[in-house]
Each structure stands twice: as C-alpha cells, then as structure tokens.
Amino acid sequence: MSGTPERNATPQPALFLDRDGVVNVDCGYVHRKEDIIFIDGIFALARTAHEAGYLVVIVTNQAGIGRGYYDEAQFHDLMAWMREEFRKHGATLDAVYFCPDHPEHGIGKYKRSSEMRKPGPGMLLLAAREHKIDLHSSIMIGDACHDMEAGAAAGIGALLYFGKDACPRGARKISSLAEAEQTLRSRHMSRQNHMKDFPHIRSLLARHPELAPLEPQLYACVSMLSECIRSGGKILTCGNGGSAADAEHIVGELMKSFLCQRPLPTSDVEALENICGREEGRRLAASLEGAIPALSLVSGVALPTAFANDVTAENCFAQQVLGLGNRNDLLWVISTSGNSRNVVQALRVAKMKGLRTIGLTGSAPGAVAPHCDVQLQVPASSTPAIQELHLPVYHALCAELERILFTH
C-alpha cells in the first residue's frame, strides 16, 4: 500500500479504481512509465470525484511482482510518476493499494493465497479502515470479474464493469469513463438533494443549537441507517445502565410506529388473508404495524448472565454480535464515557464481521472512537447532561429513518 492514511470526522465515499485496464491500458505486467497509456477520461473522472467529495483510490493486483518480473521498488517508482501525472492534470490519487501475491505462480514469500488479492475484499476493507471510507456510498470500477466480486464482497454501493466480457451479476456495464463520470455526478446530485430534506434533524438543531457541530455526522447516521435496512440488514443496539435503557428505547421506536402510520404492504395483507381467511386476515393485518428490524443486546437474561458467569462479562455484547451480526447489519452503541469495555469489545467484533457502526457518546471520544464509522459526541461531560442530549438525538434519527422508509 502507498498513500498516507487520513482520519475524517465522518465517513467519506471513495471511487475505487482497478489500475491496468481502467486507469491505463493493460499491456500485460505494466511496470515502466514508457508503457503507460492513460485511458481517455481518467483525469476528468478523478477531478469530478474530488469535486463530489469522493476519495480516489487505486486497488490493484500486482502478480508481476510475485512472479519476479519486477520488484516493489519499481512499482512504487511508477506509481509516484503516475501520481505526478494526475497532479499535472489537476487530479489527485489519494491512495494506492496493491497485492503482489499469487497462490500458484508467486516466488518465495509471494507464493500464497491472500484476502488482499482480488476477488478477496482485503484491499478495499483496509482502505475503508485507514481512510474512514463509507463503502456503501462508494463506487468500484474494474475491467475484470474479480474486481466486481471484490467490490460486492466489501459492500461497495455501485459496481461499474469496464470490461469486454459479459457483465457480472450485480454490476452495470459502462463503455467509457465518461459514462462513469456521469454516473458519479448523478449519484452525488441525488445524495445532495436527499441531504436537504431532513425535517427532524432540522427541528433537533433548532431546539438544541449546541448540537449544530454534529450536523454532518447526523446526516451520515441517517444515510447509514437507511442503507442498512434497505440492504436487508438489521440494527443492533447496546449500552450499560441508563444507556442500556436508551438502547431498549431505540428499538421500541424502530420496531413499531413512532411518528408515522406504518400499515402493512398489500402483499402481506393478501398473504394473511390466504392463511387465515379474508376476515381474520384483515383483522390481523390491521392490528400489526410495519417494523424496522432492530434488536437490543441488553434485553436477554439467560445468555448474557451465562456468558458472564462461564466466560467473561466484558464480552457479553461481543458474543451476541458474533452470533447475530451480518455484513449488512449496523451496531449502534451508547456510552456516556465512550470507554465501556463491553461496548468496545462489541465494536471490535462488529468491525471484524463487516458491520457498520455508530457510537453515541459524550464530548470525550473515548476508547470507542477508533471503531465507530460515525461517532456522535454530544457537547456535555457529566453523565446526566450527556443522557439529556442523547434522547433528542436518537429520537430525531429514529424519526428520520421512519420517515424515509414509510413515507417515501
């Protein structure tokens, strides 16, 4: 990997690019600047990406190193030259990740299987950790099926296939980088228009102007929560003491109607009529409400106490995240100090399993900070004052999520 990792206040989308075949013509094991032919439109695409708030990141398999055709120093020299060429055209490469390994043809230490080698998602996930990248809002462009497979495994939101073969499932084929640029512009405009319409966030900030510095993070949380549910995921919550009560409270607002009516979809009503008969099916459907899948990890008694007694109390939440968490899920933790050991352990397991994470804390970042995709640090330091701000914050987020899912 080359590039300097940066920590952003909120997750930022990225434009991930395969190198040979997307940035430059693939002439086969390219390693000299004399062999570089930049593909038409690459500089304009990178400029547009930065204007839209995307990082530009190259993720490239470099088995030529593993095969002994050239070494890592030559690769880094070439990438330094390519960065400079981008700079001359008013564009920037924010980071470059590469995998030199090959499971069959690698020589010496390079002969090995690696999750960093596409179709493994390793390079993408590493970039996301080091640069705090919002993978679900990101774009991956590649010219091979393994590029699309890596992007899908990492949870990239948009996969653009710039190859000659049949388009892989889940990707969209593009014929030029200008087409990719238009896609990026359209996604950015849609995202910007969506961000303007957050009535509950606006109301929260009007009532609590001290929370104004958190506005970007609040928008990011709404986006993450809605993407989680729309992708088939669920929301897990946890906390201790008063924060445990808040974790339960959040689930209560999500699993039943909060501010909006949530009638069942027609397909569910018809299915109940077929199962129960028309009259009873309609009666049952009328007494149910649409739910946002959410689960509090503090609700149980048998499992947490058994694990605390038999193993260790500090991992009672982590064990549940391990068993229940899936890649499309989201873990929402609440800790007034930001240092609760069992919450930190749950976050670590969540990141290991590929969950997205939100932390609701006081003004101190605490030990949860490195493990949160977004951290909402309310401007208070005493526990009661922090909790008094936590409630309107999570109420606003629950209300926005409900509005997006049930009124749009």
C-alpha positions, 0 to 999 in steps of 0.5 A: 500500500502507498498513500498516507492514511487520513482520519475524517470526522465522518465517513467519506465515499471513495471511487475505487479504481482497478489500475491496468485496464481502467486507469491505463491500458493493460499491456500485460505486467505494466511496470515502466512509465514508457508503457503507460497509456492513460485511458481517455477520461481518467483525469476528468473522472478523478477531478469530478470525484474530488469535486463530489467529495469522493476519495480516489483510490487505486486497488490493484493486483500486482502478480508481476511482482510475485512472479519476479518480473519486477520488484516493489521498488519499481512499482512504487517508482511508477506509481509516484510518476503516475501520481505526478501525472494526475497532479499535472492534470489537476487530479489527485490519487489519494491512495494506492493499494496493491497485492503482489501475491499469487497462490500458484505462480508467486516466488518465495514469500509471494507464493500464497493465497491472500484476502488482499488479492482480488476477488478477496475484499482485503484491499478495499476493507483496509482502505475503508479502515485507514481512510474512514471510507463509507463503502456503501456510498462508494463506487468500484470500477474494474475491467475484470470479474474479480474486481466486481466480486471484490467490490460486492464482497466489501459492500461497495454501493455501485459496481461499474464493469469496464470490461469486454466480457459479459457483465457480472451479476450485480454490476452495470456495464459502462463503455467509457469513463465518461459514462462513469463520470456521469454516473458519479455526478448523478449519484452525488446530485441525488445524495445532495438533494436527499441531504436537504430534506431532513425535517427532524434533524432540522427541528433537533438543531433548532431546539438544541443549537449546541448540537449544530457541530454534529450536523454532518455526522447526523446526516451520515447516521441517517444515510447509514441507517437507511442503507442498512435496512434497505440492504436487508440488514438489521440494527443492533443496539447496546449500552450499560445502565441508563444507556442500556435503557436508551438502547431498549428505547431505540428499538421500541421506536424502530420496531413499531410506529413512532411518528408515522402510520406504518400499515402493512404492504398489500402483499402481506395483507393478501398473504394473511388473508390466504392463511387465515381467511379474508376476515381474520386476515384483515383483522390481523393485518390491521392490528400489526404495524410495519417494523424496522428490524432492530434488536437490543443486546441488553434485553436477554437474561439467560445468555448474557448472565451465562456468558458472564458467569462461564466466560467473561462479562466484558464480552457479553455484547461481543458474543451476541454480535458474533452470533447475530451480526451480518455484513449488512447489519449496523451496531449502534452503541451508547456510552456516556464515557465512550470507554465501556469495555463491553461496548468496545469489545462489541465494536471490535467484533462488529468491525471484524464481521463487516458491520457498520457502526455508530457510537453515541457518546459524550464530548470525550471520544473515548476508547470507542472512537477508533471503531465507530464509522460515525461517532456522535459526541454530544457537547456535555461531560457529566453523565446526566447532561450527556443522557439529556442530549442523547434522547433528542438525538436518537429520537430525531434519527429514529424519526428520520429513518421512519420517515424515509422508509414509510413515507417515501 
